[in-house]
Amino acid sequence: MGLEELLSAEGVIPNLKARCKRDALSALAEKASELTGIPVSEICPRLLEREQLGSTGVGNGVAIPHGKIKGLGSLVGVLARLETPIDFDAVDDQPVDLLFLLLAPENATAAHLKALAKVSRLLRDEEARAALRGADTADALFAIAVDLARPHAA
């Protein structure tokens, strides 16, 4: 599975304005709703419930909010770079400025875990994070994410 199967250029927000975690999750849910046709009222509560289990702020300024959504046909990703970093209760207590929302169909457990691993690998890479932080358009963020997530021949 390539990142381009989860993420489209339309699913990228280059300069998201959010004052707090709830604002950021709400904006991601709105974009996901546009992409999927699933109402925000069904997406946002899943994300907030997941955050109550433990923050999806994985460190190094990155958060990977995720959830399973009833009625969703396939995995969907939304990539956002925040205009200003926000507190996300991340494991390293650092503010977050890169978010990758991953939504999966209710019964897609294995695919969901594979996709989470792929996104996590990409965003764990220091060069990938730096490149994403340096991009200023949705198209550039999309191209960087998809290219850097591809397995490269050694």
N, C-alpha and C positions, 0 to 999 in steps of 0.2 A: 504494500500500500504506500503510495507516494503522498506527500503532503498536499499536492494539487487535487487529490481526491477528497480532501477535507475542507480545503480553503480555496476560495475564489477571490479575484481582485475586488469584487463587490463586498467581500467579507472582511475588508481591512479598513481600520479607522486610524489615520496617520497622526492626528492631533486631538485625542479625546480630552475633553475638559471634564474633570470630575473632582469634587471636593473631598470625597470619602469613598470607602469601599462600596457602600450601598449605591451611590451615584454611578460608580463604574460598572457594577453588576447590572444595574438597570439599563445603562446605555448599551452594554453588550447584549442584554436580552432583547432590546428594541431592534438592534441590527440583526440578531438571529431570527427574530420574528419576521422581519422584512424578507430574509432569505428563505425561510421555511414555510411561512404562512401560519405557523403555530402562534397563537396569541401570547403576547408578553405576559399576560396574567397566568399562563401555564408554565412559562419558562422561569421567570424571576423567582417565584417561591421555591422551585427546585434548587436554584443556585444559592439562595439564602439558607435553605435547609442544609445543603452540603457544607456551607461555611460554618454552620453551628457545630458540625462534627469535628471541625478543625480547619484552620486556615489553609487555603490552596496557594498561599504565598510561599513559594518553594525556596526563596533566597536569591541573592544577587539581583534584586530589583524585578523579579519575575513572579507572576502568579498564573496558575493554570486552573481557573474555575471550570468545573465540569459537572455534568449530570445526565441522567437518563430521562427522556421525554416521551410520554405516551403519544402515539400517533405520528412520531417522526419516522420518515422513510429510510433515512441513511444518516451516517455521521456528518456533522456540520461543524466547521470551525470559524471563529471570528478572532482576528488578530488586531490588537490595538496598542498604540504607543501613546501613553499619557503625556499631555502637554507639561504637566507638573506632577512629579511623583507624589503618591499618597500612602498613608499608613494602611497596611493590609494585614496586620498581625502576622507578618511573615515569620518563618522559623528563625531567621537571623536578625529579626527586629529592624530590618532596613526597609525604607519606603520602596514601593513598587512603581515602575513606569512601563513595563512590558506585560501585557495580558494576552493570554491565548485561551479563549473560551472553546470548550469542546462539548458538544451535545451528541448523545447517542440514542438510538431507539431503545426502548425499554428492555428488549431481549438480546441486545447485542453486547453481551458481557466480554467475550474474547476480543471482538473488534474494538471495543471501547478501550480495553487495556492496552492493546497493540498501538492504537492511536495515541493514547496518553504517553506511552513509552517513546514514541517517535517525536512528539512535541517536546517532551522532557529532554531527550537527547539533544535536540536542536538548541533549546534555550539554556542548556547547561554549558554550552560552548561559548567561551569568552569572546572569540572573534565574531561569532554569529550575533551575540547580544550587542557588541559594539557596532556592527554593520547595521543592525535594525535601528539602533538609537541614532545613527547618522543619516538614515533615509528620511526624506521629507515629503514623499507622496505615497498614496496607497499603492500605486503600481510598483514603485521602488521597493516598498516593504514586502509586497507579495513576491516579486521576483527574487529578492534576497532570501526570503524564507523558503521558497520552493527549491531554489538552487542549492542552498546550504543543507537542506534536509535530504537531498539525494545522496545515495552512497557513491562515493568517488573512488575510482580505481587507485590503488596505492602504487 
